Amino acid sequence: MRPIAILRFSPTEGPAYFAEWLARKGIASTLVALDDGARVPADPRVFAGITLMGGPMGVNDTLPWIAPVCALLREAVSDRVPVLGHCLGGQLLAKALGAKVMRAPTPEIGWIEVEATNGPAQTAWFGGRSSFTAFQWHYDAFAVPPGATPVLTNGFNANQAYVVDDRHIGLQCHVEMTRALVETWLTTGASELPQTSSASTQSATDIRRGVDERLSALHAVADDIYTRWAQGLVH
């Protein structure tokens, strides 16, 4: 099978648990480190699927790779090459498909619950879960692209995930977290963290509280999402 392309936009936001999942399944991947000067691939059909990670930038920033990435994603959707977007990646896919990405009504940082909004997707993508606790760290939010199905929500930002053609998924949250990735973000994003937690933004102390148990539960969710997504990989 062709490899999966993993587009990385920041050195602090690599594939983490997704890479572990791929290795466990014996699925090959190619890291496209745009943060290190790699070029955006020209043809999505050389890959079995395309995964996009997060990043501190926004899709409306004037960055040279945003337009080429959006063009790649439009072609991937047209060619039925599965796309999986985490946070910034979900925003990029939304923008590529004609949806607006704007400042979030409420920024979210930390362990925050999301709820399933679509019965078939709840079963197919989320292991039947009606809700789960995801990891969030974002200041922007996407609208649902035309023709897409909204599949996750919460009280802070209504659009938390969407599915396109039952094959592509854009997530506002992060399901790829590992303990090392959590610690990296707590260090690099320390200035963004409140001293006292609110409902939507948590302190470093509260993010670390019970982190191993939270990650174990999140990995079970990620396993279900990644397994469902991989069913559409191009062989």
Helices and strands as residue ranges (DSSP letters): E 4-8, H 17-25, E 29-33, G 34-36, G 44-46, E 49-52, H 66-78, E 83-86, H 88-96, E 101-116, H 119-125, E 131-142, E 149-153, E 161-164, E 168-171, H 179-188, G 190-192, H 204-208, H 211-230
